[in-house]
Amino acid sequence: MTLLTSHTEHYSLENSLETLHQKSREWLEEIAFWQDEIDTFYMIAIKIKMDHITTNIKDEVEKTERNLVRKITGNELYELKKAVTDHEHVLSEIIQKNQSDEQPYRDQHRNIRRRFEQYEKELRTIKQEIIHLLKLTEDHDGLNEVFKTIYNRRAVRKYKNKMVDRKTIEKIIDAGRMAPSAINKQPWKFYILNKAETITLFSKQITKAASKGILKSGLKKIIKTATESFHFSEGLSFLRAEDPIFHGAPVVIFLTSPKENEWAALDIGMCAQNMMLAAKSLGLDSCPVGLAKYVMETEVYTLLNIPESEEVQLAVILGYGDEYPAVPIRNKVNAVYF
Ligand SMILES: Cc1cc2nc3c(=O)[nH]c(=O)nc-3n(C[C@H](O)[C@H](O)[C@H](O)COP(=O)(O)O)c2cc1C
């Protein structure tokens, strides 16, 4: 019989009452330990939440917090403890009264074991969430503010309906001006839109220009890249959105450079990154928008009065973010040491 049963069947069917009793004692210890674990996990979750309240992990940590609160306020552990204690009473009665029918006790044991396994599974999920959160935050702890800002900046594509004041915009542009540039040419110029209707008009025109075939063969590729890499949550339907290019941001800054400057694209990239990090450090969010360069193909381009000698390299959108995008995984196998 032993050979024909699985390990667990063997355990519950064949074990002596003494072994099952030992298991019940272990369960009681386990319950006490789980209670401690849940309390500790809750404290860890609260600490992570307080340390990262303004970051993109806030939503995730709150989800774990809710799961833990359910475990703390639920009666599951109390009921499990009661079930094991009652189970032990049944055993002592069998022994005292010298009963020969052990089956009800064994059935009860099997039933409690199932409940334990279920609880353990749920607790494992919470543990995994906590480990995930700790991993997300481990790089941040002990790092200085510059590093934290670098790690916390995200491409944000949903904004609150809240204006950014002129002084703040100026500060952010000043940070851009502090970027390094080849031969210190400082090739950048900034063209700023901060009126909702104008931004929407430009956004629609850029989309229209694209879909009219101005981008021709490039369009399909751009949309594919957009949906894959820019992680637009609605897929292609973003094109039908009110502001598909600038994502409803209250500020759009076109960055231009002289056409005749072979280093300009690099300089503009550095300038834009300075601006986005400065914005993050001031509590704002941003997104670099490469598609914005197609503004040059639109009817509204002339409204910007950009001289013929310049070209649009990129736009940086700014605002108070209304989403916490997950951190796109960074490839770390691209450093080669010699
Ligand atoms: C040169 C450049 C062009 C980009 N163009 C767009 C764009 O047109 N639209 C958009 O939503 N995001 C755009 N992005 C944002 C990237 O998709 C985003 O930075 C990338 O997915 C990594 O996400 P993260 O910035 O949150 O780390 C662009 C980024 C760069 C650097």
The ligand as a Gaussian input file, in Angstrom:
#p B3LYP/6-31G(d) Opt

LIG

0 1
 C       14.414000      60.544000     -28.785000
 C       13.175000      60.056000     -28.107000
 C       11.952000      60.157000     -28.737000
 C       10.788000      59.765000     -28.094000
 N        9.588000      59.975000     -28.700000
 C        8.445000      59.705000     -28.054000
 C        7.194000      60.049000     -28.647000
 O        7.111000      60.552000     -29.755000
 N        6.079000      59.786000     -27.940000
 C        6.120000      59.232000     -26.700000
 O        5.082000      59.051000     -26.090000
 N        7.312000      58.874000     -26.109000
 C        8.475000      59.122000     -26.753000
 N        9.681000      58.826000     -26.167000
 C        9.735000      58.244000     -24.827000
 C       10.223000      56.793000     -24.790000
 O        9.243000      55.940000     -25.322000
 C       10.559000      56.394000     -23.351000
 O       11.576000      57.244000     -22.886000
 C       11.008000      54.953000     -23.250000
 O        9.928000      54.103000     -23.532000
 C       11.566000      54.604000     -21.867000
 O       10.634000      54.897000     -20.840000
 P       11.052000      55.856000     -19.617000
 O       11.411000      57.178000     -20.210000
 O        9.843000      55.922000     -18.733000
 O       12.214000      55.234000     -18.897000
 C       10.852000      59.199000     -26.799000
 C       12.105000      59.070000     -26.187000
 C       13.233000      59.505000     -26.799000
 C       14.556000      59.410000     -26.083000

